[in-house]
C-alpha cells in the first residue's frame, strides 16, 4: 500500500538591513562602528544555538519566539537524525515527538508544534531516516526518498533520549509515521504515555499496527477521513483492537490523508490533539 506525499515551504530567514549615517567626527564614527559591530555579533550569536548530538543538548535549548531550532542526534544503528525543536520558555509539561508521513518532513507539523510549545510542552519534529535532512546512514545500509527504510524505531528511541528529563512522552504520527509510533509505544509502554495518530494503516509495508494496537493500553486518539483510500479500514481496526480504556476514533469528512487533516483536527475543541494531550499526558 502506498503512502501519500506532502510538500511544505521551507522557512525563510530575513537579513537585517543596516544603514551607516555619516558622523561629524572621527570619535563619532568609531563609536558608531563599535555599536554596529556589537549589534551584529548579538544577532549572529542569538541565531547560532542549534544543538546537535546528545541527549543533554535539549536541556540547554531556550524557547525562541520565532519558532524552531534545528537539532541533530545519532541513533544506535548509525543514522544521523535531524529535527526541529520547539522548547517552552517555562518548565516543560511533557515531551512530544512528531513523525511525518512518507516523503514528508518535520516542517509538516510546524503549526501544531507551535501550539504545543505555547502550551508548555517540549516538542521535536524529526525527519525520519532517509527523508528530508536525515540522509546520513551507516555504510552498509541506507536508502533515501522512495527507498528510505520504513521502520524507524531507532529514530524514535534517539529522540526520546534527546528529550530526556522533560516530562512524560507522547508520540504523534502521520501515516507510516503513525504506524511506527504505535508499534514503538506498544513495545515500550514504559517510555511512552500517550499517542495521537493521523491516518494509520492496518499494515503499511510490513508495519503491522493492528497487532501493536492489541497490546497498547495507554491513551490513544486517531484521526481519519472517511474517504481516505490509503488508510482504508486501518484506523477503525486499530481503534477496535486496542484494550485501552482511553481511546477515540475521530472520523472527518473528505478523502484527505495524514497531515492534511491537521487544520481540522486542531479546530475540534475538546477533541483536538492539544486537548487530548493536556488530559492524557500527565
C-alpha positions in Angstrom: 0.0 0.0 0.0 1.4 3.4 -1.0 1.6 6.4 1.3 1.0 10.0 0.3 3.4 12.8 -0.2 3.2 16.3 1.4 5.3 19.3 0.3 5.7 22.3 2.5 7.6 25.5 2.1 11.0 25.8 3.8 11.3 28.5 6.4 12.7 31.7 5.2 15.2 33.9 7.0 15.3 37.6 6.5 18.7 39.5 6.7 18.6 42.8 8.7 19.3 45.9 6.6 21.7 48.3 8.4 22.4 51.9 7.3 25.6 53.8 8.1 24.9 57.6 8.8 27.8 60.0 8.3 29.3 61.3 11.5 30.8 64.7 12.3 33.9 63.5 13.9 36.4 60.5 14.0 35.2 59.7 17.5 31.6 59.5 16.5 32.5 57.3 13.5 34.4 54.9 15.8 31.7 54.8 18.3 29.0 54.1 15.7 31.1 51.3 14.2 31.6 49.7 17.6 27.9 49.8 18.3 27.2 48.3 14.9 29.7 45.5 15.4 28.3 44.7 18.8 24.7 44.6 17.4 25.8 42.3 14.5 27.6 40.0 17.0 24.4 39.8 19.1 22.3 38.9 16.1 24.8 36.2 14.9 25.1 34.7 18.4 21.4 34.7 19.0 20.8 32.6 15.9 23.6 30.0 16.5 22.1 27.9 19.2 21.3 24.8 17.0 22.2 21.9 19.3 23.5 18.6 18.0 24.4 15.1 19.0 23.5 14.2 22.5 20.6 14.0 24.9 22.0 16.8 27.1 21.6 19.3 24.3 17.8 19.5 24.7 18.2 20.7 28.2 20.3 23.7 27.0 17.7 24.9 24.4 15.8 28.0 25.3 12.3 28.8 23.9 12.5 31.0 20.9 9.6 33.3 19.9 10.5 32.8 16.2 9.9 29.1 16.2 12.1 26.1 15.9 15.8 25.4 16.3 17.5 22.8 14.2 18.9 19.9 16.1 20.5 16.5 15.3 21.5 13.4 17.1 22.7 9.9 16.3 20.8 6.6 16.5 22.2 3.4 17.9 22.4 1.9 14.4 24.3 4.8 12.8 21.9 7.3 11.4 22.2 11.0 11.9 18.7 12.3 12.5 17.8 15.9 12.1 14.8 17.6 13.7 13.1 20.9 14.6 12.9 21.5 18.3 10.3 23.8 19.9 11.1 24.4 23.6 8.8 26.2 26.1 10.1 29.3 27.9 8.9 27.9 31.2 9.3 24.4 32.8 8.3 21.5 30.5 4.9 19.8 31.0 5.9 16.8 28.8 8.0 15.7 25.8 6.3 15.3 22.4 7.8 13.7 19.3 6.2 14.0 15.9 6.7 11.7 13.0 5.8 12.7 9.4 4.2 10.7 6.7 6.1 9.0 3.8 8.1 11.6 1.8 7.1 14.2 4.3 9.2 16.4 6.6 9.4 17.7 10.1 8.1 21.1 8.9 4.8 19.5 8.0 4.0 19.7 11.7 5.0 23.4 12.2 1.6 24.8 13.1 0.9 22.0 15.7 4.4 22.3 17.1 4.0 26.0 17.9 0.6 25.4 19.6 2.1 22.6 21.7 5.2 24.7 22.6 3.0 27.6 23.6 1.0 25.3 25.8 4.2 24.4 27.7 5.5 21.2 26.0 8.9 20.3 24.8 8.5 19.3 21.2 10.6 17.8 18.5 9.5 17.0 14.9 12.1 14.8 13.2 13.0 13.9 9.6 12.9 10.2 9.8 15.7 8.1 8.3 16.2 8.6 4.6 13.8 11.6 4.5 14.4 15.3 4.4 17.7 16.2 6.1 18.2 12.7 7.7 20.1 11.1 4.8 23.4 10.1 6.5 23.2 6.4 7.4 25.7 3.6 8.0 27.8 2.5 5.1 26.1 -1.0 4.9 22.6 0.4 5.0 20.7 3.5 3.9 18.4 4.5 1.2 16.6 7.8 0.9 13.4 9.2 -0.6 11.3 6.4 -2.0 14.0 3.9 -1.0 14.2 5.1 2.6 13.6 2.5 5.4 10.0 2.1 6.6 10.8 1.0 10.1 12.1 4.0 12.2 12.1 2.7 15.8 15.7 3.7 16.4 14.9 7.2 15.4 12.1 7.4 18.0 14.4 5.9 20.7 17.1 8.5 20.0 14.5 11.4 20.0 13.2 10.1 23.4 16.8 10.2 24.8 17.3 13.7 23.4 14.2 14.9 25.3 15.1 13.0 28.5 14.1 14.8 31.7 11.4 16.9 30.0 8.4 15.0 31.3 6.2 12.1 30.2 6.5 11.3 26.5 3.8 11.3 23.8 4.2 10.3 20.1 2.3 11.9 17.3 2.5 10.3 13.8 1.0 10.6 10.3 0.5 7.5 8.1 3.6 5.4 8.2 4.8 7.6 11.0 1.6 6.8 12.9 2.3 3.1 12.4 5.8 3.5 13.7 4.6 5.5 16.7 2.1 2.8 17.7 4.4 -0.1 17.2 7.2 1.6 19.2 4.8 2.6 22.0 3.3 -0.9 22.2 6.8 -2.4 22.5 8.0 0.3 25.1 5.0 1.2 27.3 7.4 2.2 30.0 8.7 5.0 27.7 5.5 6.3 26.0 2.5 7.6 27.8 0.1 8.8 25.1 -0.5 8.6 21.3 -2.1 10.8 18.6 -2.3 9.2 15.2 -3.3 10.6 11.8 -4.3 8.1 9.1 -2.6 5.0 10.5 -3.0 1.9 8.3 -3.5 -1.7 9.3 -0.2 -2.6 7.8 2.0 -0.2 5.8 4.8 -2.1 4.1 5.2 -4.6 7.0 4.4 -2.1 9.8 1.6 -4.1 11.5 -0.3 -1.6 13.5 -3.3 -3.8 14.3 -1.1 -6.3 16.2 0.6 -3.5 18.0 -2.8 -2.0 18.9 -3.8 -5.2 20.6 -1.2 -4.7 23.3 -1.4 -0.9 23.7 -3.3 0.0 26.8 -2.4 3.7 27.0 -4.4 6.7 25.8 -4.8 6.9 22.0 -6.5 9.3 19.7 -6.9 8.5 16.0 -7.9 10.9 13.2 -9.2 9.6 9.9 -11.0 10.9 6.8 -13.9 8.8 5.8 -12.9 8.7 2.1 -9.2 8.0 2.7 -8.5 5.1 0.5 -4.8 4.9 1.6 -5.6 4.2 5.3 -8.7 2.3 4.4 -10.2 0.5 7.4 -6.9 0.7 9.3 -8.0 3.4 11.7 -11.2 1.5 12.6 -9.4 -1.8 13.0 -6.8 -0.1 15.3 -9.4 1.5 17.4 -11.5 -1.6 17.8 -8.4 -3.7 18.6 -6.9 -1.7 21.5 -7.7 -2.7 25.0 -7.1 0.9 26.1 -9.7 2.4 28.4 -9.0 5.8 26.8 -9.3 5.5 23.0 -11.1 7.7 20.5 -11.5 7.4 16.7 -12.5 10.8 15.1 -13.8 10.4 11.6 -13.8 13.5 9.5 -15.4 14.1 6.1 -13.4 14.1 2.9 -10.7 12.0 1.5 -7.6 13.6 2.9 -4.6 11.7 4.4 -2.1 12.3 7.1 -1.2 15.9 8.0 -3.8 17.2 5.5 -6.2 16.6 8.4 -4.2 18.7 10.7 -6.1 22.0 10.4 -9.5 20.4 11.0 -8.1 18.3 13.9 -6.7 21.4 15.7 -10.0 23.2 15.5 -12.1 20.5 17.2 -12.1 21.9 20.7 -12.1 19.2 23.3 -11.3 16.6 20.6 -8.2 18.5 19.4 -4.7 16.9 19.8 -3.8 19.7 22.3 -6.9 19.0 24.5 -6.3 15.2 24.3 -2.6 15.6 25.4 -3.5 18.1 28.2 -5.8 15.4 29.6 -3.7 12.3 28.9 0.0 13.4 29.2 0.4 13.8 32.9 
